[in-house]
Amino acid sequence: MFIFRLKGCSLSEVSCAALTSALKTNPSHLVELHLSGNDQKESDVKGLCAYLESPHCKLQTLRLDSCSLSETSCDHLVSALKSNPSHLRELDLNYNMNLQDSGVKMLCGFLQSPDCNLETLSLCGLSEISCAYLASALTSNPSHLKHLELSNNNVQDAGVKHLCGFLERPCCTLEKLSLRSCSLSHISCTSLASALKSKPSHLRELDLKYNNLKDLDVKQLSDLVETPDLRVE
């Protein structure tokens, strides 16, 4: 097993080409690849995707946060992951603000795949529309996801309502949900409390820091700790 960390290394297009060439030559031992904080051009992502498509690729963790990924990059990435999805457990696309709703919609095509076994997903740049796409995809294939990191997104109350549709599903086994700095109000708290009380939940951690919550909202959520069928800590 091999972990390769190249976070914030200012990788050039030439460096990325050399890296992907090496990985394609001997891909089977690498389980984690961290490329966070590198400005990934379209050609860099395309080269990486050629590695991800290899049937010998056994990558379990891919971190591409803060990599300036675009909608087109997301298209390449999703196509590669759909062709060889079963090993990947963690995908971090945080702080890529140019994915837009269309990029998230493409990613949802991968999440809906029956071969998708993601357990941890981190996304940024989401809107209410993106949340609707995401909730629909997760509802259709919910059983593996354990940690959903959606902090620092303009989710708002309407976006949370979409996500609650996923939380209410009997097959949802989510253990951690992070919604820090998502412009949530008391409406979101009511939706979340209702969704989590509607069925026995696997949720252990709910992170709502840096939202515009009032005392009554906090009490609603605090009451969840005392609900017998809930495991929120």
BAFI-3210 file (N, C-alpha, C; in Angstrom, 3 decimals, decimal comma, padded with zeros to 6 digits):
// residues 233
n [1|2|3|4|5|6|7|8|9|10|11|12|13|14|15|16|17|18|19|20|21|22|23|24|25|26|27|28|29|30|31|32|33|34|35|36|37|38|39|40|41|42|43|44|45|46|47|48|49|50|51|52|53|54|55|56|57|58|59|60|61|62|63|64|65|66|67|68|69|70|71|72|73|74|75|76|77|78|79|80|81|82|83|84|85|86|87|88|89|90|91|92|93|94|95|96|97|98|99|100|101|102|103|104|105|106|107|108|109|110|111|112|113|114|115|116|117|118|119|120|121|122|123|124|125|126|127|128|129|130|131|132|133|134|135|136|137|138|139|140|141|142|143|144|145|146|147|148|149|150|151|152|153|154|155|156|157|158|159|160|161|162|163|164|165|166|167|168|169|170|171|172|173|174|175|176|177|178|179|180|181|182|183|184|185|186|187|188|189|190|191|192|193|194|195|196|197|198|199|200|201|202|203|204|205|206|207|208|209|210|211|212|213|214|215|216|217|218|219|220|221|222|223|224|225|226|227|228|229|230|231|232|233]
n.u [000,841|000,468|000,957|000,674|001,587|001,214|000,600|-000,003|002,253|002,836|002,666|003,624|002,434|004,077|005,134|002,811|002,164|004,353|003,942|001,417|002,066|003,921|002,279|000,435|002,070|002,628|000,217|-001,124|-000,491|-000,914|-002,906|-003,769|-003,987|-002,913|-003,452|-003,998|-004,380|-002,949|-002,761|-004,672|-004,631|-006,758|-005,577|-003,966|-005,818|-007,068|-004,993|-004,626|-007,045|-006,785|-005,181|-006,918|-008,840|-007,676|-007,867|-006,287|-006,001|-006,247|-007,025|-008,094|-008,491|-008,879|-007,772|-008,543|-008,886|-009,099|-008,013|-008,609|-010,520|-012,653|-015,897|-015,539|-013,308|-014,498|-016,247|-014,461|-013,364|-015,576|-016,349|-014,134|-014,229|-016,665|-016,093|-014,432|-015,180|-015,229|-013,328|-012,801|-013,091|-013,021|-013,567|-012,432|-013,374|-013,365|-013,443|-013,287|-014,424|-015,479|-016,948|-019,725|-023,329|-023,770|-021,455|-021,672|-023,973|-023,022|-021,233|-023,043|-024,010|-022,067|-022,335|-024,778|-024,274|-024,464|-022,134|-020,696|-018,942|-018,441|-017,548|-016,910|-017,510|-016,640|-017,618|-017,754|-019,002|-021,694|-025,171|-028,685|-029,872|-027,865|-027,908|-030,346|-029,851|-027,839|-029,089|-031,035|-029,431|-028,051|-030,159|-030,935|-028,859|-027,865|-026,484|-023,737|-022,456|-020,895|-019,876|-020,608|-019,484|-020,289|-019,710|-019,376|-020,919|-023,462|-025,974|-028,436|-031,857|-033,652|-032,003|-031,204|-033,624|-033,951|-031,820|-032,726|-034,644|-033,088|-031,921|-034,097|-034,527|-034,846|-032,574|-030,437|-027,311|-025,738|-023,209|-021,891|-022,525|-021,675|-022,325|-021,274|-021,206|-023,272|-025,367|-027,736|-030,955|-033,551|-035,479|-034,123|-033,157|-035,526|-036,352|-034,216|-034,350|-036,876|-036,497|-034,496|-035,751|-037,633|-036,990|-035,076|-031,721|-028,389|-026,721|-023,984|-022,626|-023,333|-022,623|-023,061|-021,875|-021,251|-023,592|-026,667|-028,123|-030,611|-031,412|-033,667|-033,523|-031,183|-032,002|-033,967|-032,358|-030,673|-032,391|-032,474|-030,475|-031,520|-033,371|-034,476|-034,036|-032,016|-028,515|-026,945|-024,134]
n.v [-001,193|002,248|005,703|008,870|012,111|015,322|017,918|021,345|021,832|023,303|022,127|021,711|021,600|019,821|018,352|017,097|015,513|013,756|012,509|011,199|009,475|007,798|006,661|005,266|003,319|001,691|001,119|-000,265|-000,344|002,074|003,758|006,144|009,431|012,657|015,726|018,266|021,849|022,446|024,029|022,782|022,222|021,754|019,806|018,508|017,291|015,642|013,893|012,671|011,366|009,375|007,608|006,944|005,524|003,130|-000,404|-001,506|000,324|001,005|002,974|004,482|006,856|010,125|013,325|016,449|019,044|022,611|023,004|024,456|023,383|023,008|023,070|021,526|019,987|018,487|016,977|015,308|013,923|012,613|010,912|009,198|008,049|006,728|004,709|003,078|002,558|001,209|001,004|003,462|005,323|007,775|011,075|014,222|017,313|019,869|023,476|024,142|026,380|026,776|024,717|024,763|024,434|022,722|021,155|019,769|018,345|016,590|015,096|013,816|011,883|009,934|009,300|008,041|005,641|002,120|000,853|002,633|003,247|005,214|006,580|008,924|012,241|015,395|018,639|021,811|025,123|024,843|025,326|025,923|024,519|022,683|021,160|019,892|018,196|016,631|015,464|013,915|012,092|010,781|009,655|007,703|005,920|005,260|003,805|003,512|005,906|007,698|010,082|013,361|016,281|019,503|022,108|025,740|026,463|027,935|026,908|027,319|027,477|026,158|024,381|022,681|021,485|019,837|018,043|016,849|015,132|013,031|012,251|011,199|008,783|005,225|003,703|005,362|005,775|007,689|009,085|011,393|014,791|017,788|021,151|023,740|027,304|027,832|029,539|029,020|028,965|029,172|027,695|025,692|024,261|023,259|021,605|019,745|018,624|017,428|015,570|013,901|012,835|011,273|008,669|005,860|006,796|006,834|008,880|010,464|012,814|016,207|019,100|022,424|024,878|028,451|029,455|031,312|030,880|030,731|030,768|029,114|027,495|026,062|024,672|022,987|021,241|020,295|018,758|016,462|014,814|013,538|011,873|008,566|006,876|008,071|008,755|010,928|012,685]
n.w [000,000|-000,776|-000,252|-001,659|-001,301|-002,467|-001,778|-002,355|-004,033|-006,255|-008,820|-012,182|-015,619|-016,958|-014,817|-013,868|-016,057|-016,084|-013,633|-013,942|-016,010|-014,761|-012,804|-014,340|-015,349|-013,170|-011,385|-009,312|-006,550|-005,298|-002,964|-001,879|-003,101|-002,978|-004,191|-003,489|-003,525|-005,803|-008,927|-011,177|-014,552|-017,477|-019,106|-017,248|-015,538|-017,346|-017,973|-015,468|-015,304|-017,197|-015,851|-013,719|-015,067|-015,612|-015,381|-013,464|-011,507|-008,125|-006,433|-003,417|-002,034|-003,140|-003,332|-004,328|-003,545|-003,650|-006,256|-008,473|-010,203|-013,025|-014,659|-016,972|-016,236|-014,249|-015,757|-017,209|-015,025|-013,847|-015,927|-015,997|-013,416|-013,466|-015,200|-013,781|-010,910|-008,403|-006,289|-005,086|-002,134|-000,844|-001,860|-002,400|-003,253|-002,394|-002,089|-004,788|-006,605|-009,090|-010,111|-010,342|-010,823|-012,980|-013,050|-010,626|-011,179|-013,135|-011,569|-009,950|-011,622|-011,416|-008,675|-008,667|-009,801|-009,521|-008,837|-007,389|-004,483|-002,620|000,528|001,803|000,963|-000,212|-001,004|-002,719|-003,561|-003,972|-004,719|-004,095|-006,196|-006,881|-004,551|-004,798|-006,999|-005,839|-003,571|-004,835|-006,269|-004,172|-002,816|-004,574|-004,411|-001,645|000,367|001,066|001,777|004,360|005,391|004,744|003,527|003,341|003,914|003,920|001,705|-000,359|000,560|001,921|003,245|001,515|000,143|002,216|002,779|000,552|001,035|003,341|002,428|001,571|004,035|005,349|004,195|004,483|003,877|004,279|005,673|006,785|008,831|009,553|009,072|007,678|007,741|007,928|007,919|005,957|005,485|006,939|008,584|011,151|009,856|008,479|010,676|011,763|009,648|009,586|012,179|012,072|009,974|011,037|013,230|012,087|011,543|012,817|013,259|011,869|012,288|013,790|014,129|013,720|012,183|012,463|012,655|012,553|011,382|011,071|013,665|016,254|019,819|020,195|017,953|018,430|020,679|019,594|018,119|020,086|021,557|020,094|020,973|023,144|022,077|021,790|019,500|018,133|017,530|017,821|018,856]
ca.u [000,000|001,316|000,284|001,474|001,087|001,858|-000,232|000,600|003,608|002,953|002,975|003,447|001,826|005,094|005,184|001,589|002,282|005,316|003,302|000,387|002,752|004,483|001,183|-000,147|003,022|002,560|-000,847|-001,929|-000,165|-001,293|-004,249|-004,137|-003,303|-003,265|-002,956|-004,651|-003,648|-002,217|-003,614|-004,759|-005,158|-007,601|-004,712|-003,512|-006,940|-007,282|-003,941|-004,960|-008,200|-006,300|-004,738|-008,090|-009,595|-006,966|-008,467|-005,357|-006,019|-006,931|-007,044|-009,209|-008,665|-008,414|-008,005|-008,309|-009,431|-008,356|-007,238|-009,143|-011,220|-013,762|-016,972|-014,954|-012,496|-015,441|-016,754|-013,412|-013,220|-016,755|-016,265|-013,117|-014,689|-017,762|-015,542|-013,685|-015,563|-015,539|-012,351|-012,713|-013,875|-013,051|-013,351|-012,435|-013,371|-013,649|-012,799|-013,241|-015,620|-015,944|-017,657|-021,065|-024,412|-023,617|-020,404|-022,238|-024,916|-022,201|-020,734|-024,170|-024,096|-021,192|-022,899|-025,932|-023,821|-024,550|-020,780|-020,079|-018,845|-017,902|-017,945|-016,701|-017,594|-016,517|-017,940|-017,884|-019,592|-023,050|-026,340|-029,913|-030,067|-026,889|-028,385|-031,433|-029,189|-027,094|-030,039|-031,658|-028,436|-027,776|-031,365|-030,999|-027,767|-027,445|-026,108|-022,318|-021,939|-020,837|-019,517|-020,918|-018,916|-020,844|-019,506|-018,999|-021,716|-024,669|-027,034|-029,649|-032,916|-034,236|-031,053|-031,283|-034,873|-033,650|-030,959|-033,524|-035,295|-032,112|-031,757|-035,296|-034,585|-034,472|-031,248|-029,402|-026,469|-024,816|-022,781|-021,426|-022,985|-021,087|-022,978|-020,768|-021,227|-024,133|-026,487|-028,927|-031,773|-034,395|-036,234|-033,249|-033,126|-036,803|-036,314|-033,255|-034,887|-037,985|-035,957|-033,729|-036,683|-038,604|-036,572|-033,825|-030,656|-026,995|-025,939|-023,232|-022,113|-023,988|-021,839|-023,784|-021,198|-021,194|-024,868|-027,444|-029,067|-031,052|-031,487|-034,723|-033,020|-030,212|-032,760|-034,567|-031,337|-030,174|-033,375|-032,214|-029,563|-032,328|-034,288|-033,941|-033,620|-030,935|-027,199|-026,168|-023,305]
ca.v [000,000|003,406|006,993|009,892|013,439|016,416|019,078|022,667|021,695|024,113|021,213|022,246|020,668|018,791|017,499|016,288|014,515|012,755|011,772|010,287|008,443|006,849|005,949|004,328|002,222|000,794|001,773|-001,097|-000,245|003,387|003,779|007,536|010,440|013,996|016,771|019,490|023,104|022,604|024,591|021,729|022,598|020,724|018,720|017,768|016,462|014,621|012,894|011,940|010,511|008,196|006,695|006,477|004,592|001,848|-001,473|-001,857|001,404|000,591|004,167|004,559|008,252|011,120|014,674|017,487|020,301|023,835|022,707|025,275|022,524|023,641|022,173|020,584|019,058|017,596|016,068|014,298|013,137|011,752|009,877|008,231|007,343|005,825|003,558|002,231|003,256|000,406|001,061|004,787|005,483|009,184|012,046|015,578|018,358|021,111|024,732|024,318|027,211|026,907|023,515|025,220|023,443|021,733|020,230|018,908|017,436|015,528|014,254|013,006|010,718|008,928|008,896|007,177|004,349|001,055|000,445|003,689|002,858|006,338|006,707|010,318|013,164|016,810|019,477|023,244|025,840|024,351|026,189|025,157|023,608|021,599|020,305|019,066|017,139|015,770|014,689|012,928|011,053|010,016|008,890|006,537|004,992|005,911|002,938|003,490|007,202|007,875|011,457|014,334|017,577|020,533|023,408|026,904|026,506|028,756|025,897|027,978|026,619|025,319|023,305|021,736|020,724|018,765|017,065|016,131|014,026|011,930|011,817|010,461|007,479|004,108|003,171|006,353|005,375|008,802|009,216|012,759|015,797|019,095|022,260|024,994|028,502|027,532|030,492|028,330|029,671|028,296|026,806|024,533|023,484|022,541|020,537|018,731|017,942|016,588|014,457|012,990|012,165|010,487|007,261|005,614|007,402|006,462|010,109|010,651|014,184|017,219|020,324|023,583|026,100|029,650|029,739|032,309|030,129|031,364|029,861|028,127|026,549|025,200|023,776|021,955|020,266|019,685|017,746|015,229|013,977|012,778|010,994|007,200|006,245|008,840|008,522|012,160|012,972]
ca.w [000,000|-001,010|-000,165|-002,338|-000,947|-003,194|-001,477|-002,466|-004,586|-007,482|-009,916|-013,531|-016,566|-017,219|-013,620|-013,838|-017,124|-015,621|-012,542|-014,452|-016,790|-013,797|-012,142|-015,308|-015,523|-012,012|-010,619|-008,424|-005,130|-004,761|-002,377|-001,610|-003,905|-002,512|-005,091|-003,036|-003,577|-007,059|-009,973|-012,185|-015,864|-018,091|-019,581|-016,066|-015,085|-018,380|-017,781|-014,244|-015,587|-017,926|-014,789|-012,972|-015,915|-015,722|-014,565|-012,390|-010,514|-006,895|-005,588|-002,471|-001,616|-004,107|-002,819|-005,328|-003,044|-004,003|-007,466|-009,576|-011,157|-013,732|-015,100|-017,934|-015,441|-013,566|-016,786|-017,418|-013,798|-013,697|-016,957|-015,568|-012,216|-013,844|-015,921|-012,843|-009,682|-007,227|-005,199|-004,473|-000,910|-000,436|-002,930|-001,849|-004,281|-001,682|-002,506|-006,240|-006,685|-010,474|-010,562|-010,687|-010,749|-014,052|-012,638|-009,582|-011,845|-013,740|-010,481|-009,473|-012,501|-010,801|-007,383|-008,920|-010,312|-008,507|-008,463|-006,587|-003,074|-001,853|001,926|002,191|-000,169|000,153|-002,160|-002,485|-004,684|-004,174|-004,566|-003,846|-007,337|-006,706|-003,457|-005,337|-007,776|-004,921|-002,767|-005,724|-006,557|-002,955|-002,500|-005,464|-004,091|-000,404|001,479|001,434|002,217|005,813|005,742|003,698|003,905|002,456|004,555|003,103|000,488|-000,269|000,544|002,390|003,784|000,460|-000,122|003,334|002,627|-000,410|001,698|004,336|001,724|001,616|005,425|005,764|003,532|005,368|003,543|004,562|006,809|007,021|010,221|009,811|008,117|007,983|007,032|008,481|007,057|004,810|005,465|007,430|009,574|011,970|008,958|008,267|011,919|011,850|008,637|010,018|013,361|011,617|009,184|011,888|014,145|011,321|011,491|013,543|012,462|012,117|012,404|015,031|014,230|012,895|012,363|011,926|013,107|011,710|010,736|011,809|014,488|017,496|020,974|019,972|016,947|019,113|021,564|018,734|017,757|021,325|021,966|019,349|021,767|024,096|021,350|021,930|018,247|017,520|018,126|017,698|020,020]
c.u [000,879|000,470|001,207|000,852|001,910|001,063|000,565|002,005|003,816|003,338|002,697|002,772|002,779|005,176|003,983|001,629|003,229|004,704|002,294|000,993|003,315|003,387|000,545|000,754|002,903|001,501|-001,373|-001,659|-000,626|-002,727|-004,715|-003,300|-003,822|-002,618|-003,535|-003,749|-002,741|-003,189|-003,648|-005,400|-006,007|-006,761|-004,206|-004,593|-007,186|-006,249|-004,202|-006,093|-007,809|-005,792|-005,936|-008,893|-008,943|-007,631|-007,573|-005,304|-006,852|-007,043|-008,297|-009,513|-008,070|-008,782|-007,556|-008,904|-008,493|-007,461|-007,740|-009,833|-012,415|-014,847|-016,434|-014,089|-013,381|-015,999|-015,754|-013,336|-014,368|-016,724|-015,279|-013,609|-015,818|-017,243|-014,814|-013,938|-015,409|-014,570|-012,381|-013,663|-014,001|-012,705|-013,511|-012,282|-013,662|-012,880|-012,442|-014,519|-016,197|-016,651|-019,064|-022,082|-024,238|-022,540|-020,891|-023,208|-024,167|-021,709|-021,827|-024,406|-023,224|-021,792|-024,069|-025,536|-023,910|-023,181|-020,053|-020,121|-018,256|-018,447|-017,812|-016,684|-017,552|-016,692|-018,059|-018,486|-021,019|-024,095|-027,533|-030,143|-029,125|-027,344|-029,506|-030,859|-028,550|-028,030|-030,698|-030,705|-028,194|-028,974|-031,442|-029,925|-027,121|-026,599|-024,652|-021,840|-022,041|-020,601|-019,765|-020,493|-019,363|-020,671|-019,088|-019,665|-022,952|-025,909|-028,393|-030,723|-033,491|-033,322|-031,085|-032,542|-034,686|-032,832|-031,731|-034,305|-034,403|-031,987|-032,925|-035,373|-034,154|-033,056|-030,114|-028,628|-025,427|-024,507|-022,317|-021,893|-022,453|-021,712|-022,553|-020,867|-022,038|-025,378|-027,802|-029,647|-032,586|-035,197|-035,429|-033,218|-034,393|-036,825|-035,401|-033,790|-036,002|-037,478|-035,265|-034,618|-037,597|-038,250|-035,348|-032,640|-029,282|-026,141|-025,311|-022,843|-022,813|-023,316|-022,539|-023,139|-021,280|-022,429|-025,676|-028,542|-029,372|-031,129|-032,514|-034,286|-032,067|-030,933|-033,409|-033,576|-030,763|-031,102|-033,156|-031,344|-030,349|-033,327|-033,721|-033,388|-032,485|-029,631|-026,327|-025,429|-022,952]
c.v [001,247|004,671|008,052|011,255|014,510|017,708|020,372|022,667|022,483|023,250|021,875|021,196|019,514|017,808|016,562|015,186|013,391|011,877|010,757|009,170|007,366|006,012|004,921|003,116|001,197|001,301|001,016|-000,906|001,072|003,361|005,201|008,472|011,817|015,020|018,135|020,711|023,264|023,078|023,625|022,245|021,449|019,523|017,869|016,794|015,324|013,504|012,035|010,953|009,258|007,148|006,103|005,437|003,220|000,788|-001,903|-000,788|000,977|001,764|004,209|005,994|009,175|012,502|015,699|018,808|021,457|023,620|023,472|024,424|023,261|022,608|021,117|019,544|018,019|016,558|014,944|013,343|012,147|010,605|008,782|007,399|006,363|004,577|002,591|002,720|002,500|000,548|002,384|004,912|006,946|010,081|013,447|016,588|019,725|022,292|024,761|025,071|027,315|025,658|023,852|024,079|022,343|020,706|019,259|017,898|016,279|014,554|013,324|011,786|009,582|008,404|007,925|005,791|003,282|000,561|001,495|003,303|003,967|006,345|008,146|011,191|014,594|017,662|020,936|023,897|025,431|025,446|025,308|024,124|022,415|020,627|019,386|017,904|016,111|014,874|013,593|011,767|010,168|009,162|007,620|005,501|005,416|005,094|003,019|004,783|007,369|009,331|012,364|015,713|018,632|021,932|024,478|026,899|027,374|027,863|026,516|026,955|025,664|024,139|022,245|020,879|019,574|017,660|016,236|014,980|012,797|011,376|010,960|009,061|006,362|003,591|004,153|005,948|006,450|008,938|010,633|013,679|017,157|020,159|023,592|026,115|028,277|028,419|029,845|029,173|028,660|027,323|025,530|023,639|022,658|021,366|019,400|017,927|016,981|015,356|013,429|012,238|011,183|009,006|007,076|006,035|006,884|007,688|010,250|012,112|015,092|018,555|021,488|024,902|027,209|029,813|030,667|031,635|030,876|030,307|028,753|027,061|025,543|024,206|022,647|020,838|019,567|018,582|016,414|014,262|013,072|011,842|009,576|006,598|006,981|008,630|009,766|012,433|014,445]
c.w [000,000|-000,975|-000,754|-002,042|-001,658|-002,996|-001,605|-003,034|-005,877|-008,681|-011,264|-014,407|-016,871|-016,050|-013,568|-014,890|-016,709|-014,528|-013,066|-015,292|-015,868|-013,142|-013,071|-015,508|-014,400|-011,039|-009,413|-006,935|-004,501|-004,235|-002,056|-002,469|-003,498|-003,441|-004,717|-003,197|-004,776|-008,136|-011,156|-013,473|-016,420|-018,539|-018,419|-015,603|-016,073|-018,254|-016,557|-014,496|-016,363|-016,938|-014,048|-013,745|-016,015|-014,847|-013,406|-011,296|-009,313|-005,909|-004,709|-002,036|-002,661|-003,587|-003,851|-004,854|-003,396|-005,221|-008,691|-010,639|-011,753|-014,034|-016,064|-017,229|-014,773|-014,536|-017,045|-016,218|-013,631|-014,700|-016,548|-014,386|-012,536|-014,546|-014,985|-011,416|-008,377|-006,056|-004,439|-003,283|-000,486|-001,618|-002,354|-002,981|-003,662|-002,275|-003,992|-006,612|-008,096|-010,998|-011,048|-010,625|-011,791|-013,707|-011,582|-010,198|-012,511|-012,678|-009,965|-010,356|-011,995|-009,499|-007,552|-009,416|-009,223|-008,050|-007,632|-005,114|-002,209|-000,429|002,424|000,946|000,346|-001,095|-001,759|-003,730|-004,969|-003,982|-004,200|-004,948|-007,232|-005,633|-003,920|-006,148|-006,837|-004,113|-003,600|-006,001|-005,341|-002,548|-003,340|-005,142|-002,770|000,553|001,921|002,089|003,733|006,213|004,541|004,184|002,892|003,041|003,545|001,732|000,715|-000,357|000,867|002,798|002,733|000,134|000,961|003,223|001,636|000,263|002,721|003,705|001,687|003,035|005,907|005,165|004,483|005,124|003,834|005,812|007,129|008,512|010,563|008,689|008,550|007,094|007,649|007,446|005,785|004,746|005,900|008,481|010,374|011,107|008,696|009,500|012,082|010,875|009,072|011,199|012,965|010,871|010,070|012,877|013,418|011,253|012,385|012,682|012,862|012,429|013,788|015,238|013,223|013,182|011,662|012,361|012,053|010,818|011,644|012,640|015,785|018,608|020,754|018,964|017,595|020,020|020,767|018,453|018,987|021,803|021,248|020,153|022,711|023,417|021,318|020,641|017,544|018,274|018,057|018,994|020,110]
res [m|f|i|f|r|l|k|g|c|s|l|s|e|v|s|c|a|a|l|t|s|a|l|k|t|n|p|s|h|l|v|e|l|h|l|s|g|n|d|q|k|e|s|d|v|k|g|l|c|a|y|l|e|s|p|h|c|k|l|q|t|l|r|l|d|s|c|s|l|s|e|t|s|c|d|h|l|v|s|a|l|k|s|n|p|s|h|l|r|e|l|d|l|n|y|n|m|n|l|q|d|s|g|v|k|m|l|c|g|f|l|q|s|p|d|c|n|l|e|t|l|s|l|c|g|l|s|e|i|s|c|a|y|l|a|s|a|l|t|s|n|p|s|h|l|k|h|l|e|l|s|n|n|n|v|q|d|a|g|v|k|h|l|c|g|f|l|e|r|p|c|c|t|l|e|k|l|s|l|r|s|c|s|l|s|h|i|s|c|t|s|l|a|s|a|l|k|s|k|p|s|h|l|r|e|l|d|l|k|y|n|n|l|k|d|l|d|v|k|q|l|s|d|l|v|e|t|p|d|l|r|v|e]
***
